[in-house]
Amino acid sequence: MSSGTWGVSPLAGTAARRRRTLAHLSPIFDLHLNRSRNPSEDAWSAYDFIALIQLTVDTVALSSGLDGNLGAPRPAVLAEMTRAAAAMASGRPPEEHAHVATHVLDHLLRHDDPTPFFRSTTPTLKMAGGP
């Protein structure tokens, strides 16, 4: 196998990029997998948090459009998320749908975290023949 830039295998560089990308996705998967540990007494297993997150991203992207708008108003995003949550768990009360939507959006915006940055470590690559 030939060496890539700085004497590192091209596959090693690809693996590092994939790990960095997955590190940014881990809060999304953590939120979905830990639905049972929610701040309410209700079981949220009826809700697909990953689908709610995808809807949120789509709502903001569609709202931004090509006119230079910088996002979507929070109430509009929450209304769309609440509507989707209601479709996922139609037998549950509307207040719960709104609570789930708010919880997911706040988690995405990292309102409960003192820093808005994701913590991840990346490997340090050394140049071939260098220190």
Legacy VTK file of the C-alpha trace (Angstrom):
# vtk DataFile Version 3.0
C-alpha trace
ASCII
DATASET POLYDATA
POINTS 131 float
0.000 0.000 0.000
1.408 3.403 -0.924
1.845 6.189 1.549
-0.280 9.296 1.347
0.577 12.783 2.508
3.063 12.956 5.401
3.824 9.238 5.185
0.358 8.205 6.409
-1.731 5.594 4.648
-4.687 7.126 2.750
-6.982 4.786 4.685
-5.727 6.134 8.011
-6.574 9.682 6.901
-10.027 8.588 5.790
-10.631 6.816 9.095
-9.606 9.929 11.019
-12.019 12.088 9.002
-14.830 9.604 9.576
-14.113 9.552 13.343
-14.236 13.357 13.472
-17.540 13.353 11.575
-19.024 10.693 13.837
-17.870 12.618 16.908
-20.102 15.488 15.806
-23.031 13.109 15.383
-22.645 11.442 18.777
-24.843 13.995 20.629
-27.661 13.147 18.198
-27.336 9.414 18.739
-26.944 9.892 22.505
-30.168 11.878 22.635
-32.059 9.199 20.708
-30.609 6.243 22.615
-31.175 7.873 26.020
-34.829 8.762 25.475
-35.740 6.717 28.554
-33.758 9.126 30.747
-35.866 12.150 29.911
-36.685 14.995 32.298
-40.358 13.957 32.549
-42.172 10.928 33.884
-43.415 9.888 30.420
-41.830 7.208 28.276
-40.634 8.807 25.065
-39.997 5.573 23.172
-42.834 6.428 20.751
-40.812 9.357 19.413
-38.080 9.003 16.815
-35.643 11.691 17.920
-33.390 11.209 14.886
-36.360 11.879 12.578
-37.222 14.984 14.643
-33.642 16.210 14.315
-33.685 15.624 10.551
-36.954 17.545 10.315
-35.437 20.390 12.320
-32.439 20.643 10.006
-34.718 20.524 6.959
-37.021 23.210 8.401
-34.131 25.566 9.075
-32.549 24.869 5.666
-35.813 25.413 3.796
-36.502 28.583 5.767
-33.052 29.916 4.951
-33.549 29.463 1.225
-31.503 31.346 -1.318
-32.452 34.838 -0.182
-29.766 35.101 2.487
-32.076 34.556 5.472
-30.025 33.302 8.396
-32.280 30.601 9.775
-35.778 30.098 11.059
-37.624 31.634 14.006
-37.657 29.345 17.029
-41.495 29.330 17.260
-41.777 28.195 13.629
-39.269 25.392 14.139
-40.960 24.277 17.373
-44.386 24.301 15.702
-43.122 22.033 12.916
-41.351 19.716 15.380
-44.450 19.549 17.602
-46.601 18.652 14.598
-44.209 15.845 13.677
-44.040 14.608 17.283
-47.852 14.521 17.366
-47.865 12.380 14.224
-45.361 9.967 15.803
-47.362 9.521 19.014
-50.916 10.519 18.199
-52.318 8.942 21.367
-50.184 11.108 23.637
-51.234 14.536 24.971
-50.373 17.678 22.964
-48.387 19.106 25.909
-46.060 16.109 25.725
-45.496 16.637 21.996
-44.501 20.252 22.667
-42.279 19.185 25.573
-40.487 16.582 23.429
-39.986 19.112 20.616
-38.562 21.698 23.028
-36.288 19.113 24.658
-34.880 17.979 21.290
-34.359 21.533 20.019
-32.686 22.666 23.241
-30.423 19.626 23.101
-29.459 20.483 19.523
-28.717 24.061 20.536
-26.847 22.720 23.587
-28.707 24.948 26.048
-27.787 22.592 28.888
-24.060 22.635 28.129
-21.708 25.369 29.349
-19.852 25.289 26.033
-21.437 25.120 22.578
-18.544 23.090 21.187
-18.405 19.330 20.750
-15.606 17.613 22.568
-13.605 15.315 20.366
-10.017 14.348 20.022
-8.257 13.896 16.750
-5.040 12.032 16.169
-1.915 14.054 15.558
-0.147 13.124 12.343
3.615 13.331 12.192
5.399 14.114 8.967
7.612 11.350 7.597
11.204 11.962 8.606
10.150 14.796 10.914
10.215 15.098 14.703
LINES 1 132
131 0 1 2 3 4 5 6 7 8 9 10 11 12 13 14 15 16 17 18 19 20 21 22 23 24 25 26 27 28 29 30 31 32 33 34 35 36 37 38 39 40 41 42 43 44 45 46 47 48 49 50 51 52 53 54 55 56 57 58 59 60 61 62 63 64 65 66 67 68 69 70 71 72 73 74 75 76 77 78 79 80 81 82 83 84 85 86 87 88 89 90 91 92 93 94 95 96 97 98 99 100 101 102 103 104 105 106 107 108 109 110 111 112 113 114 115 116 117 118 119 120 121 122 123 124 125 126 127 128 129 130
